[in-house]
Amino acid sequence: MMLVDKQILFTENIGKLIYWAYKAGFGLTFGDAFRDRRQSALNAQQGKGIANSLHTCRLAVDFNLFIDGIYQAQSGVYRPLGEHWKSLHPDNRWGGDFRPVPDGRHFSMEDGGIKECLIK
């Protein structure tokens, strides 16, 4: 599958997740949807991610979650979204499962089992 095909599938799944979230009573805004390579490299130098983040390939998005208009910062609160996200496609990954530091805001799609963007 070409990268553009994976990006289209990812976007379709994100749409499904957003629709499901609103029906379930969650409010979402986009956090980090696309990240350029320079920002990813800087984040990695600061210990805040990896240089080849899937965000740079448009295969990852971070959401801000609101319940009753109140921003939710704890990763665990995102679990219903994460579980639904993983049910939409076998390549979908939720950051709340990341170890040792969970990132509940993060929703991504691996590219053929690869967890980072290798496109230059």
Backbone as numpy.savetxt, mean C-alpha at the origin, in Angstrom:
# Nx Ny Nz CAx CAy CAz Cx Cy Cz
3.62 -10.99 -17.26 2.78 -9.82 -17.26 3.67 -8.57 -17.26
3.35 -7.65 -18.13 4.12 -6.40 -18.20 3.76 -5.51 -17.01
4.68 -4.61 -16.67 4.46 -3.73 -15.53 3.15 -2.95 -15.67
2.86 -2.43 -16.84 1.63 -1.65 -17.01 0.39 -2.51 -16.72
0.43 -3.78 -17.08 -0.70 -4.67 -16.78 -0.87 -4.84 -15.27
0.26 -4.98 -14.57 0.22 -5.12 -13.11 -0.28 -3.82 -12.48
0.14 -2.67 -13.01 -0.33 -1.38 -12.48 -1.84 -1.23 -12.68
-2.35 -1.65 -13.81 -3.79 -1.58 -14.07 -4.54 -2.47 -13.09
-4.05 -3.68 -12.87 -4.68 -4.59 -11.92 -4.62 -4.02 -10.50
-3.48 -3.45 -10.13 -3.33 -2.83 -8.81 -4.34 -1.70 -8.63
-4.47 -0.84 -9.63 -5.41 0.29 -9.56 -6.85 -0.21 -9.44
-7.19 -1.24 -10.18 -8.53 -1.82 -10.08 -8.79 -2.33 -8.66
-7.81 -3.03 -8.09 -7.96 -3.54 -6.74 -8.04 -2.42 -5.70
-7.28 -1.35 -5.90 -7.37 -0.20 -4.99 -8.77 0.39 -5.04
-9.34 0.49 -6.24 -10.72 0.98 -6.37 -11.69 0.12 -5.59
-11.52 -1.19 -5.69 -12.39 -2.12 -4.95 -12.22 -1.94 -3.44
-10.97 -1.75 -3.01 -10.72 -1.56 -1.58 -11.36 -0.26 -1.08
-11.22 0.80 -1.83 -11.81 2.08 -1.43 -13.32 1.96 -1.35
-13.93 1.35 -2.33 -15.37 1.17 -2.34 -15.82 0.37 -1.12
-15.13 -0.74 -0.85 -15.44 -1.59 0.30 -15.29 -0.80 1.60
-14.21 -0.02 1.70 -13.95 0.75 2.93 -15.08 1.73 3.22
-15.53 2.44 2.21 -16.61 3.41 2.42 -17.91 2.72 2.80
-18.19 1.58 2.18 -19.40 0.83 2.54 -19.32 0.33 3.98
-18.11 0.04 4.46 -17.91 -0.45 5.82 -17.84 0.69 6.85
-17.93 1.93 6.39 -17.94 3.07 7.31 -16.59 3.70 7.57
-15.58 3.32 6.81 -14.26 3.92 6.97 -14.11 5.11 6.02
-13.38 6.12 6.46 -13.01 7.23 5.59 -11.54 7.10 5.23
-11.21 7.32 3.97 -9.82 7.21 3.52 -9.40 8.47 2.78
-8.15 8.85 2.98 -7.49 9.81 2.09 -6.17 9.18 1.68
-5.65 9.63 0.55 -4.36 9.11 0.11 -3.24 9.71 0.95
-2.32 8.85 1.30 -1.06 9.28 1.89 -0.06 9.29 0.74
0.89 8.38 0.81 1.93 8.29 -0.21 1.47 7.32 -1.30
1.08 7.88 -2.46 0.60 7.03 -3.55 1.71 6.78 -4.57
2.49 7.79 -4.90 3.64 7.61 -5.79 4.83 8.28 -5.13
5.97 7.64 -5.21 7.19 8.17 -4.63 8.28 8.09 -5.69
8.95 9.20 -5.94 10.03 9.12 -6.93 11.25 8.46 -6.30
12.15 8.01 -7.16 13.31 7.24 -6.70 14.22 8.02 -5.77
14.34 9.32 -5.99 15.20 10.12 -5.11 14.65 10.14 -3.70
13.32 10.30 -3.58 12.71 10.30 -2.24 12.85 8.94 -1.60
12.68 7.86 -2.36 12.84 6.52 -1.80 14.27 6.30 -1.31
15.24 6.76 -2.08 16.64 6.62 -1.66 16.90 7.39 -0.37
16.36 8.61 -0.29 16.52 9.42 0.92 15.86 8.74 2.12
14.64 8.22 1.91 13.95 7.51 2.99 14.77 6.33 3.47
15.35 5.57 2.54 16.15 4.40 2.90 17.38 4.82 3.71
18.02 5.91 3.34 19.19 6.41 4.08 18.81 6.78 5.50
17.57 7.22 5.69 17.09 7.62 7.01 16.44 6.46 7.77
16.50 5.26 7.19 15.93 4.09 7.84 14.41 4.05 7.81
13.81 4.70 6.81 12.34 4.79 6.72 11.80 4.10 5.49
12.39 3.01 5.08 11.89 2.30 3.91 13.04 1.74 3.10
12.72 1.35 1.87 13.73 0.78 0.98 13.87 1.67 -0.26
15.05 1.67 -0.83 15.32 2.53 -1.99 14.46 2.15 -3.19
14.20 0.86 -3.36 13.43 0.39 -4.51 11.99 0.08 -4.12
11.37 1.00 -3.41 10.00 0.81 -2.94 9.04 0.55 -4.10
8.03 -0.27 -3.86 6.99 -0.51 -4.87 6.21 0.77 -5.18
6.30 1.77 -4.30 5.68 3.07 -4.59 6.28 3.68 -5.86
7.56 3.41 -6.13 8.22 3.99 -7.31 7.75 3.35 -8.61
7.13 2.18 -8.52 6.58 1.49 -9.69 5.06 1.63 -9.77
4.51 2.45 -8.91 3.05 2.63 -8.84 2.32 1.33 -8.51
2.95 0.56 -7.61 2.34 -0.68 -7.14 2.14 -0.67 -5.62
2.11 0.52 -5.03 1.87 0.64 -3.59 1.23 1.99 -3.29
0.43 2.00 -2.23 -0.20 3.23 -1.77 -0.32 3.15 -0.25
-0.17 4.30 0.40 -0.44 4.42 1.82 -1.73 5.21 1.97
-2.58 4.78 2.87 -3.83 5.48 3.14 -3.81 6.09 4.53
-4.55 7.16 4.69 -4.86 7.72 6.00 -6.29 7.27 6.30
-6.49 6.66 7.45 -7.78 6.09 7.82 -8.48 6.98 8.85
-9.77 7.21 8.61 -10.58 8.00 9.52 -11.81 7.20 9.91
-12.10 7.18 11.19 -13.33 6.57 11.71 -14.07 7.66 12.47
-15.30 7.92 12.05 -16.09 9.01 12.63 -15.33 10.34 12.57
-14.59 10.53 11.47 -13.86 11.78 11.26 -12.57 11.91 12.03
-12.17 10.88 12.77 -10.95 10.93 13.58 -9.87 10.07 12.93
-8.70 10.68 12.69 -7.58 9.97 12.09 -7.12 8.84 13.00
-6.86 7.69 12.40 -6.42 6.50 13.12 -4.96 6.23 12.79
-4.09 6.30 13.78 -2.66 6.16 13.54 -2.12 4.75 13.78
-2.81 3.94 14.57 -2.29 2.62 14.92 -2.50 1.62 13.78
-1.45 0.87 13.47 -1.50 -0.10 12.38 -2.64 -1.10 12.54
-2.89 -1.55 13.75 -3.88 -2.59 13.97 -5.30 -2.19 13.59
-5.59 -0.90 13.62 -6.93 -0.42 13.27 -7.21 -0.67 11.79
-6.17 -0.77 10.99 -6.30 -0.98 9.55 -6.56 -2.45 9.20
-6.54 -3.35 10.19 -6.63 -4.79 9.91 -7.80 -5.17 9.01
-9.04 -4.69 9.24 -10.13 -5.09 8.33 -9.83 -4.72 6.87
-9.23 -3.56 6.66 -8.85 -3.15 5.30 -7.76 -4.07 4.76
-6.78 -4.38 5.61 -5.68 -5.24 5.18 -6.14 -6.64 4.80
-7.04 -7.18 5.60 -7.56 -8.52 5.31 -8.38 -8.52 4.02
-9.18 -7.48 3.84 -9.96 -7.40 2.60 -9.02 -7.23 1.40
-8.01 -6.38 1.55 -7.04 -6.15 0.47 -6.39 -7.46 0.04
-5.95 -8.26 1.00 -5.28 -9.52 0.67 -6.23 -10.50 0.00
-7.52 -10.38 0.26 -8.49 -11.29 -0.35 -8.76 -10.97 -1.82
-8.36 -9.79 -2.26 -8.67 -9.37 -3.64 -7.74 -9.97 -4.69
-6.51 -10.35 -4.29 -5.56 -10.92 -5.25 -4.42 -11.58 -4.48
-3.91 -12.70 -4.95 -2.85 -13.40 -4.22 -1.53 -12.62 -4.11
-1.31 -11.64 -4.97 -0.08 -10.84 -4.90 -0.22 -9.61 -4.01
-1.41 -9.36 -3.48 -1.61 -8.18 -2.63 -0.97 -8.41 -1.27
-0.28 -7.40 -0.78 0.38 -7.44 0.52 -0.08 -6.25 1.36
-0.24 -6.49 2.65 -0.62 -5.42 3.57 0.52 -5.17 4.54
0.87 -3.91 4.72 1.98 -3.54 5.58 1.80 -3.88 7.04
0.57 -4.12 7.48 0.35 -4.53 8.87 0.95 -5.88 9.18
1.27 -6.66 8.14 1.93 -7.96 8.31 3.45 -7.84 8.31
3.99 -6.66 8.03 5.44 -6.49 7.96 6.05 -6.68 9.35
7.20 -7.30 9.40 7.94 -7.50 10.65 9.39 -7.07 10.44
10.01 -6.44 11.38 9.57 -6.29 12.76 8.67 -5.07 13.00
8.56 -4.16 12.03 7.78 -2.94 12.23 6.58 -2.93 11.28
5.38 -3.17 11.79 4.18 -3.14 10.94 3.93 -1.73 10.40
3.34 -1.69 9.21 2.98 -0.42 8.56 1.56 -0.58 8.02
0.57 -0.46 8.90 -0.81 -0.71 8.54 -1.35 0.17 7.43
-0.74 1.33 7.22 -1.20 2.26 6.19 -0.86 1.78 4.77
0.03 0.80 4.64 0.63 0.41 3.36 -0.11 -0.76 2.71
-0.45 -0.57 1.43 -1.11 -1.59 0.62 -0.33 -1.70 -0.69
0.13 -2.90 -1.02 0.96 -3.05 -2.21 0.64 -4.34 -2.95
1.20 -4.44 -4.14 1.06 -5.64 -4.95 2.45 -6.04 -5.42
2.87 -7.22 -5.00 4.16 -7.73 -5.44 4.14 -7.92 -6.95
5.28 -7.82 -7.55 5.40 -8.02 -8.99 6.11 -9.35 -9.22
5.32 -10.40 -9.43 5.90 -11.73 -9.65 6.68 -12.24 -8.46
6.19 -11.93 -7.25 6.87 -12.35 -6.03 7.97 -11.41 -5.58
8.25 -10.40 -6.39 9.29 -9.42 -6.06 8.68 -8.30 -5.24
9.26 -8.01 -4.10 8.70 -7.06 -3.16 9.32 -5.67 -3.27
10.06 -5.45 -4.34 10.61 -4.12 -4.58 10.62 -3.84 -6.08
10.71 -2.57 -6.41 10.68 -2.16 -7.81 12.08 -2.25 -8.40
12.24 -3.08 -9.42 13.55 -3.26 -10.03 13.67 -2.55 -11.36
12.63 -1.83 -11.77 12.66 -1.05 -13.02 13.55 0.15 -12.81
14.45 0.39 -13.71 15.36 1.55 -13.60 14.82 2.74 -14.33
